[in-house]
Amino acid sequence: MKTRYAFGGDEHIFVEVDEHMSLGAFFKSLSMTTTVKKASIKGVTEICPANASFQIKFDPDMIKPADMLAVLKEIEADAEDIESKIDTRIIEIPVFYQDPWTHETLMRFRERHQDPDGTDLEYAARINGYDSVEAFIKAHSDSPWFVSMVGFVAGLPFMYQMVDRDRQIEVPKYLRPRTDTPKLTVGYGGCFSCIYSVRGAGGYQMFGITPMPIYDLGQSISYLSDFMVFFKPGDIVKFKPIDRDLYDELVEQVEQGEYIPVIKNVTFSLEEFQKDNDGYNKQLLEVLYAN
């Protein structure tokens, strides 16, 4: 797809790199927004990256819309040749699948769901061709996920499954959004997994809950003391299924200020990943769990 540019009034330009999410589209978007940030273009006031697109806000009294567009098109031409490699983090996220809190919530909203007689996990497993919820959970948690965007609500990560496209899980959102979703719910909509950073409305399928806070406005949690939002675009996530006992133990560790997420620094190469998805994922997990 040819990159699409659209003006949003006199102060915004929306740039759609591709209609479909892919790591290639994400890397091109990331390259362009990084270049805009480093260039310190006079008049640019905000850069908002998304999964396969981004938006630039600028002051039209400092740079004309046509000139801003011309700059972005120049940056796009250079972005095609930039190496698709980033220094990032791989992070383990514990998940209590089939927990009682998301189960209670999803049962309250069955009239808004495609399958009123089942659960979100049962529905997701069935439409993706898995013979059991357990097999579906294994597919969801075995492969790593790439954080392609953070936002919508403060700190919420959109995560893209790092497997061949024909193996990616796809689950539609609820027919009508819920008015309630527990904090730290692991959700799913379209091709994206997410973690609800705060309690509130939502339309994604609910699979479980994590004991690990990812947003802390007061920055009282040890690993969020430097910044209130945990995730950054480019982070790589590995979900780890846990049971109720371990969930309760980790919640207590968080409350006592003793919980430390499992995080390792890693260099991710899109080129190497595209050569052998499964082999490259195995290398990433070896880094995560190396002593």
KARA-V385724 format. One record per pair of residues at least 4 apart in sequence whose ideal C-beta (glycine too) atoms are under 6 Angstrom apart, sorted by the first residue. I is the first residue (numbers start at 1). J is the second residue. D is the distance in Angstrom with one decimal. If there is no record, write none. Layout:
i=I j=J d=D
i=I j=J d=D
This chain:
i=1 j=18 d=5.0
i=1 j=19 d=5.7
i=3 j=17 d=5.6
i=3 j=76 d=5.8
i=4 j=16 d=4.3
i=5 j=15 d=5.7
i=6 j=14 d=4.7
i=7 j=13 d=6.0
i=8 j=12 d=3.3
i=8 j=14 d=5.7
i=10 j=60 d=4.6
i=11 j=57 d=5.7
i=12 j=55 d=5.8
i=12 j=57 d=5.4
i=13 j=56 d=4.9
i=13 j=68 d=5.9
i=14 j=55 d=4.9
i=15 j=53 d=6.0
i=15 j=54 d=5.4
i=16 j=53 d=4.5
i=17 j=25 d=4.7
i=17 j=28 d=5.1
i=17 j=29 d=4.8
i=17 j=52 d=5.0
i=17 j=53 d=5.8
i=18 j=25 d=3.8
i=18 j=52 d=4.7
i=21 j=51 d=5.0
i=21 j=52 d=5.1
i=21 j=160 d=6.0
i=23 j=270 d=5.7
i=25 j=52 d=3.8
i=26 j=148 d=4.9
i=27 j=84 d=4.5
i=27 j=270 d=5.4
i=28 j=79 d=5.5
i=29 j=54 d=5.3
i=31 j=79 d=4.2
i=31 j=82 d=4.7
i=32 j=75 d=5.3
i=32 j=79 d=4.9
i=33 j=47 d=5.2
i=33 j=49 d=4.7
i=33 j=54 d=5.1
i=35 j=75 d=4.9
i=36 j=47 d=5.7
i=37 j=47 d=5.9
i=42 j=62 d=5.5
i=43 j=58 d=4.7
i=43 j=59 d=4.5
i=43 j=62 d=3.2
i=43 j=63 d=3.5
i=44 j=58 d=5.0
i=45 j=57 d=5.1
i=45 j=59 d=6.0
i=46 j=57 d=3.9
i=48 j=55 d=4.5
i=49 j=54 d=4.5
i=49 j=233 d=6.0
i=50 j=54 d=5.9
i=50 j=149 d=5.0
i=51 j=148 d=4.5
i=51 j=149 d=4.8
i=51 j=158 d=6.0
i=58 j=63 d=5.6
i=58 j=68 d=5.3
i=60 j=65 d=5.9
i=63 j=67 d=5.3
i=63 j=68 d=5.2
i=84 j=270 d=3.5
i=84 j=271 d=5.9
i=85 j=269 d=4.7
i=86 j=234 d=5.3
i=86 j=268 d=5.5
i=87 j=267 d=5.3
i=88 j=234 d=4.4
i=88 j=235 d=6.0
i=88 j=268 d=5.4
i=89 j=235 d=5.3
i=89 j=263 d=5.4
i=89 j=265 d=6.0
i=90 j=236 d=4.3
i=90 j=264 d=5.3
i=90 j=266 d=5.0
i=90 j=284 d=5.6
i=90 j=288 d=4.8
i=91 j=237 d=5.5
i=91 j=263 d=5.0
i=92 j=238 d=5.2
i=92 j=240 d=5.3
i=92 j=262 d=3.8
i=93 j=210 d=5.6
i=93 j=237 d=5.4
i=93 j=239 d=5.4
i=94 j=210 d=5.9
i=94 j=240 d=5.0
i=94 j=242 d=4.6
i=95 j=186 d=5.3
i=95 j=208 d=4.6
i=95 j=210 d=5.3
i=95 j=239 d=4.9
i=95 j=241 d=6.0
i=96 j=208 d=5.3
i=96 j=209 d=5.4
i=96 j=242 d=5.5
i=96 j=247 d=4.2
i=97 j=137 d=5.1
i=97 j=207 d=5.9
i=97 j=208 d=3.8
i=97 j=241 d=5.6
i=99 j=208 d=5.4
i=99 j=209 d=4.7
i=101 j=182 d=4.7
i=101 j=209 d=6.0
i=102 j=182 d=5.8
i=102 j=185 d=5.4
i=102 j=206 d=4.1
i=102 j=209 d=5.7
i=105 j=180 d=5.8
i=105 j=182 d=5.9
i=106 j=120 d=5.3
i=106 j=206 d=5.2
i=109 j=178 d=4.6
i=110 j=116 d=4.3
i=112 j=174 d=5.0
i=112 j=175 d=5.5
i=112 j=176 d=4.2
i=113 j=174 d=5.6
i=115 j=123 d=4.2
i=118 j=122 d=3.9
i=118 j=123 d=5.3
i=120 j=205 d=4.1
i=120 j=206 d=5.0
i=121 j=133 d=4.8
i=121 j=207 d=5.7
i=124 j=136 d=6.0
i=124 j=171 d=4.6
i=124 j=205 d=5.7
i=125 j=130 d=4.2
i=125 j=133 d=5.1
i=125 j=136 d=3.7
i=128 j=169 d=5.6
i=130 j=135 d=4.3
i=130 j=136 d=4.3
i=131 j=135 d=5.9
i=137 j=141 d=6.0
i=138 j=142 d=5.6
i=141 j=239 d=4.2
i=141 j=241 d=5.3
i=143 j=161 d=5.9
i=143 j=162 d=5.7
i=143 j=163 d=5.0
i=143 j=281 d=6.0
i=144 j=162 d=5.0
i=144 j=236 d=5.1
i=144 j=238 d=5.0
i=144 j=281 d=5.6
i=144 j=284 d=5.8
i=145 j=159 d=3.8
i=145 j=161 d=5.7
i=145 j=193 d=5.9
i=145 j=237 d=4.4
i=146 j=160 d=4.8
i=146 j=162 d=5.6
i=146 j=236 d=5.9
i=147 j=157 d=4.7
i=147 j=159 d=5.5
i=147 j=231 d=5.3
i=147 j=233 d=5.8
i=147 j=235 d=4.1
i=148 j=158 d=5.5
i=148 j=160 d=5.0
i=149 j=158 d=4.3
i=150 j=157 d=5.3
i=150 j=231 d=5.1
i=152 j=156 d=5.3
i=154 j=215 d=5.6
i=155 j=197 d=3.8
i=155 j=214 d=5.4
i=155 j=215 d=3.2
i=155 j=229 d=4.3
i=156 j=194 d=5.8
i=156 j=197 d=4.8
i=157 j=195 d=6.0
i=157 j=231 d=4.1
i=158 j=192 d=4.8
i=158 j=194 d=5.7
i=159 j=193 d=4.5
i=159 j=237 d=5.6
i=161 j=168 d=4.9
i=162 j=281 d=5.9
i=163 j=167 d=4.4
i=163 j=168 d=5.9
i=163 j=277 d=6.0
i=164 j=277 d=5.8
i=168 j=191 d=5.7
i=170 j=191 d=5.4
i=171 j=188 d=5.0
i=171 j=205 d=5.2
i=173 j=189 d=4.3
i=173 j=203 d=4.1
i=173 j=204 d=5.8
i=174 j=203 d=4.6
i=177 j=201 d=5.6
i=177 j=203 d=3.9
i=178 j=202 d=5.6
i=179 j=201 d=5.3
i=181 j=185 d=5.3
i=181 j=196 d=5.1
i=181 j=202 d=3.8
i=183 j=198 d=5.7
i=183 j=199 d=4.3
i=184 j=209 d=5.3
i=184 j=210 d=5.0
i=185 j=196 d=4.4
i=185 j=206 d=5.2
i=185 j=209 d=5.5
i=186 j=195 d=5.7
i=186 j=207 d=5.1
i=186 j=208 d=4.8
i=187 j=194 d=4.9
i=187 j=204 d=3.3
i=187 j=206 d=5.7
i=188 j=193 d=5.3
i=188 j=204 d=5.5
i=188 j=205 d=4.5
i=189 j=204 d=4.0
i=195 j=214 d=5.7
i=197 j=214 d=5.3
i=197 j=215 d=3.9
i=211 j=247 d=5.3
i=211 j=250 d=4.0
i=211 j=251 d=4.6
i=213 j=221 d=5.5
i=214 j=230 d=4.2
i=215 j=229 d=5.8
i=216 j=221 d=4.6
i=216 j=224 d=4.2
i=216 j=228 d=5.5
i=217 j=228 d=5.5
i=219 j=224 d=5.6
i=219 j=225 d=5.3
i=219 j=228 d=5.4
i=222 j=257 d=5.4
i=223 j=261 d=5.9
i=231 j=235 d=5.4
i=242 j=246 d=4.2
i=242 j=247 d=5.6
i=253 j=258 d=4.5
i=253 j=259 d=3.9
i=254 j=259 d=4.4
i=264 j=287 d=5.2
i=264 j=288 d=5.2
i=266 j=287 d=5.2
i=272 j=280 d=5.6
i=273 j=280 d=4.5
i=276 j=280 d=5.6
